[in-house]
Amino acid sequence: MTTDHRLSALRAPPPAYRPLIDSDMGAVAYLERQGFGTPREVLDHYRALFGDEVMRVTDRAGRITGFAAMWPFPQWFGGAPVPSRAIASVVTDPTLRGQGDGTALVAGLLREAADGGAGVAVLYASTRSLYRKMGFAPAGVITAFRTPARALSADRLSAFPRLADSQDTGRLAALRRPLLARSNGMAERTPAMWSLALRDDSRPADVFLLPGPDEDGPAEGYLAVCPPDDRRLVVVDQCVLTPHAARTAAAFLAGYAMQVDWVVWKGAYADPLALGAVDSGTAIEEWEEWLLRVVDVERALSTRGYPAGLSGSVVLDVTDPLLPANNGRFRLDVTNGRAAVRRLDGPGPFDLALSVCALASLFTGHTAPAALSRTHEIISLNDSFLTLLFSGPHPWMPDRF
């Protein structure tokens, strides 16, 4: 006689959500292999890189049925850092799918994120159905461009990039910080995230500092470039802060035209290298939306920045079936780009009524109220001010996890 684990799961209580322990690793390796095709040596590498403290499992009476990783980092919106959680590698046992283990795993992650001080959580989804049910929504993009090397620039280098120590990520982070403040959605990287950002799979990048007009002065950005391969030059990370740095970067990359046909890099929608290209041929190599979930409405709204010079107040009426603390009316008072948020008692007037799922897309600036109303059940009484309030650069980030 055989036992059908799916029938046992239906009769059993929901799985426990808990931190990973060392004896879980055999089962986790099986889940990762079946879920993503991840070899054990790759899993062990990421475990060493991120540490066991970021890893969580679901457990049915000693049987590991789900696995995920989650770690904290600031994510910038409106020129200010919002406490965020990155969620990655969410996987459940393929023999128990549809029994609630994925829901229990993601719910555990979200409750832990809210209790741990996060305002939002962000992930890349292999499937959206589970995450939409859990309150996530498309909230930004990862984009990469491809262009013929010669199309970037026809100029000779007037300033020469300097090879930098790729291990000195503190210096790179300091250089990159102004870019975070000018963007929406970019992550302030942890050491483990930096390790992934400066390589293309197994190939490490060389980092080149972009000098200013005074070559002995401070750098105005950097390029992290992998060696040419198969007539392609991959820029795995870039930070271009000034027009001079953009011209230098473009001329430097165009100089590879004898070795490569294509240059590929990750960039924002209004990317300086794409905008400054001197010839046609630039195209989108990659475009994917990442999903965000507001886990603490008050914390998310109060830590986010808003357009400078903008002042006013709105009341948001939010519904959240999973995290009860997010239900209700919240008054958002903005003065010259900074906010104060307080909860209002009971039902009453509002400017915008929406689900926590719809709030995610509005919060990042990915979707304006008028567009939200075509895909979500919202009631907006002040579209123009709300659109201004959450306006800014289109949200994006170059980091994948």
N, C-alpha and C positions, 0 to 999 in steps of 0.2 A: 504493500500500500504506500502511495506517495502522498506528500503533503503539498498543497498548493499555497505558496506563501502569500498570494494575493488574497485568498479567502481568510487566512490568518490575519493579514493586515486590516481587512475590513472589520473583523471582530475586535481588534486590539485598540487601545487608546492611542491618541496621536503620539508620534515619536517625540522623544526628549531632544531638546536643542542644547548643545553644550560645547565647550572648547575641545579641541583635538588633544588626544594623548598619544604617546609614542606607539602604543599597541594598536592604534587605529590605522597605521600607515599601510598595512597590507590591503585592507578593505578600501582605503582611499585610492590606492594605486589602481585597483580594479575599477573603481568608479570613473577615475580620470581616463583610463585606457578605453573603457566602453563609451564614455561621454564625448571625449575630444580626441581620442587616439594618442594621448600623451604618454610617451615612454617613461618608465620609472626613473631613469637617470635625469630626465628633464624635470619631473616632479620633484626629485630630491634637490636639484639645483635651485628651483624656486623656493623650496622649503628653507634651504640655507640662506637664500637671499632675503626673504621677507620675515622668516622666523615663525615658530609654532604659534606665537601669541596672536597672529592674525587669522588663524584657521579655526573653522567651526564645523561641526557635524550634527546630523540627526541620528538618533540611536533608538532602535526598537528592541528593548530587552537584550542589549549587547550586540545586536546586529546593526552595523553602520549602513544607513540607507541614503544618506545625502552628505554632501561636502560643499564648502564655499570658503572663500577668503575675504576678509574685510579689514581695511586699515584707514586711519585718519589722515587727512591732509586739508589744507586750506584751498578752496576753489574761489576764484575771484569773479565778482559780479559788481558792475557799477563802480569800479575803482576801489573795492574793499574786499577783504578775505572773508568768506563764509565758511564756518566749520563744516566739513564734508566727510563722507565715508565713501571710499572706492570699494565696490563689490565685484568680485571676479570668481571665475571657475565654479559657478553654481552647477551642480550635477547631482542627479539622483539615480538610484539603482534602476536599470532598465526593466527588471522583472517586477517592479512595484509601481510603475508609472500609473498615474491616475488615482493613487490611493491617498494623496494629500501630503506626501513627504516634501515635495517641492514647495508647497504653500507653507508648511510648517517651518521649513528652512528659511525662506525669505522673510516670513513674519518674524522669526527670531532675530534675524539680522537687523530688521528695521526697528524693532523694539529696543534692541541693544544700542543701535545708533542714536536713537532719541534719548535714551537714558544716559548715554555717554557724552552728551553735549553737542551732537551734530545738529545742523539745521537742515541739511539735505543729504541724500545718498545718490550715487551715480554709477551706472554700469553700461556695458555693451551687451545687447541681448542676442542670443542665438535664435530665440523665438519670443515674440512679444505678448502672446496671449496670457501667460502666467503673470508677467510683470504689469500689464495693463490692469489686470484684476487686482493687483496689489498696490495700485496707485501711482505707478510710474507712467511717464509720458515722454515722447520725443522732445528734447530740450536743447539740442545743439548738434554739431556735426564734427566729424574728423574728415579732413579733405587733404588730398595730395594732387599736385600738378605734375604734368610731364611736358617738356618742351625740347625742341632741337637745341643743342648747345649754342649754336651760332645765333639763334633767335634772341638770346638773352641780352647780348651787348655787342656793339661794334667798336667799343673803346679799348684802348690799351690801359693797362693798370697804371694809375697815377699814385697809388698807395699800395703797399705790399702787406697782405695778411701775414700774421705771425703764428707759427705753430705753437699751440698751448699745451699745457699738461692736462690731459683729459681726466685725470684723477682729481684735479682741483675743482670739484663741482661747486664748492662754496663761492669761488670767484665767478663761475658761470651763472650761478643762481643770483648773485648780486647784479650782474649785467642784465639778466633776464627780468628782474623785478619790475622795471618801468613798463615792460611789455605786458605783464600781468595786469597792471593798473589801467592800461589802455584797452584791455580786451574784456570780453565776457566769457567765462567758462574755463579759463586756463587754470591748471593745477600748479600749486606750489609744491614741487616734487620732494618726495622723501628720498633718502639715499638709494633705496632699492629701485625706485622709479627712475632715478638718474642713471643707474646701471643699465636699465633696459633702454632708455632714451638714446644712449650714445653707442648703439650698435644696431646692425641689421641682421637679425637672427644671430648667427655665430660670428659675424664679422664685426670687429670693433672699428669705430670711426676715429679719424684724426680730427682734432679741433683746431680751427684757425680763427684767431682774433681779428676783427675788422677795425683797422685804425681810423682815427679821425683825421681831419686836415693836417693836424700836427702829429706826425707819425710817432713822436715820443710821448704824446699825450695819452689820455685814457682811451680804451677801446670803445667802439660804438656798436658792438654786436659781435656775433660769432657765427661760424658755419661748422657743423660736424659732418664730415664727408668720408664715406667709405671708399676704398680703392675701386677704380673702374672694373666692371665685370660684365661680360657679354654686351659690350658697347653701351652700357648704361652707367651713369654716375648717380649714386643715391646719396642725397643730403638727408641724413636721418633726423637732424635737428638744426634749427636756425633761429637767430635772433637778430633782426635788423632794425635799428632804432632811429636812424637818420637818413636823409637823402644821400649823403656822402657814403655811408655804409652800404646803402642799397646799390649805388653805382659800383662800388668796389667789389661787392659780392657778385654782381652780375658779370663784371669783366673777368673776375677770377674764375667763375664757373664756365664762362664762354671759352676761356683759355684751354679747356679740356677737349675742344672740338676735334682735334686730331685723334684723340683716343676713344671718344664716345660719340654716339649719335643722339642720345637722349640724356637729359638731366631730370631727375625726379626729386621732389621735395614736398614736405607737408607745409601747408600755409593756410592762412585765413582767407575768407572770401575776397577781401580787398587786400591781397598779398602784394607787397612792394615788388617782389621779383616778377610776378605775373603782370602787374600793372605797368612795370617799366620795360617789358620786353620790346625789342626794337623791330621784331619781325613776327609774322604769324606762325601758328603751329602749336601754341600753348593749349593744352586740353586738360580735363579733369581725369586723373589716373584712378583716384579713389574718392568715394563720397559715401559716408554712412552716418546715420543719426545715432547719438548716444541718448540714453534714457535717464531721467532724473526723477527723484521722489522727494517731496518735502516731508521731512520726518518731524519737524517742530516748527509750526507756522510762526510763532512769535520770534523764535531765534533766527529763522531764515530771513524774515522780513526786516528785523532790526539790525542785523549785521551786514546786509547787502547795502551797497551804495546806490545813489540815485543821481540823476543829472544835476550838475552844479547850477545853482541859481533857481532851481525849481522848489517851490514851497506849496503846500496844500495838504489836505486830509481826505482819506477815503475810508469807508467801512467795507470790509470783506466778510461775507457770510460763507464759511467753508464747511463742507461735509466730508468726513473721513471715516469709513466703516471700520477700519483696522486700528487706528490710533485715536482713541476717544478724546485725548487732550487737544486734538486739532479741530474738533467740532465747535462751531459757534461763530460769533461775530468778533472781528478784530479791527480796532481802529488804528490806522497807519497815518501818523503825522510826520510829514517830511518838511524839513527846513534846510534850504541851501544844500541839498544832496544827502543829508543825514536824517535818520529816521528814529522815531520812538513808536513802540507798539504796545497797546494794552487791550486786554480782553474786555468785552462788554457783556453785561449780564443779560441773559434771556433773549427772546426774539425781539426784533425791532427793525428800524429802517437800515438800509444798506445801499451801497453804490454798486456792488458786484456780488452775486451769489453764484458759487461754482463748487465743483468737486475738487478734492486735493489733487486728482489727476490733471484736471484742467489748469489748476494753479501752477503746476510744475512748468508747463510750456510758457505760461505768462511770466513767471518769476524770472526765467533766464533771458527773456526777450526773444525767444525763438518764435513765438506766435502772438500776434496782437489780438485784442478782444474781438474785433470784427471777424477775424479768421477763426478764432476759437468757437464762435457761435455757430459755425457751419459743421463742426465736428463734435461739440460737447453741448450739453444742456446747461447753458449759463444765462443769467439775467444781469445785464450790464446797463446801468443808468447813467454812466459817465465815461463813455468810450474814449473821448478825446483826451481827458486828463490821464486816464489809465494807460493809454498808449504812450503818452509822453513819459509817464512815471517809470515804465519798464523799457524805455527805448535805449538805444546804444548800439555798439558794434554787434554784428550777428554772432551768437555764441558758438565757440569752437574750442577744441583742444587737440594737440598733436599726440597725446599720450593714449595708448591702447592698453587695456588690462582686462 
